[in-house]
Amino acid sequence: MLELALLFFVIALVAGAFGATGVAGFSMAIAKWLVVLFLVLAVVSLLL
């Protein structure tokens, strides 16, 4: 999941560099949610 978050982060950086702010914002939002999901699942797996 972290690999996907990193991929979307890189897409957001590239899109932002080329001026596609809509794509950059959307990719950054997806990356943020993937990181949050990863952290939640990591904490749950450590507790169980």
HELIX and SHEET records of a PDB file:
HELIX    1   1 LEU A    2  ALA A   17  1                                  16    
HELIX    2   2 THR A   21  LEU A   47  1                                  27    
END                                                                             
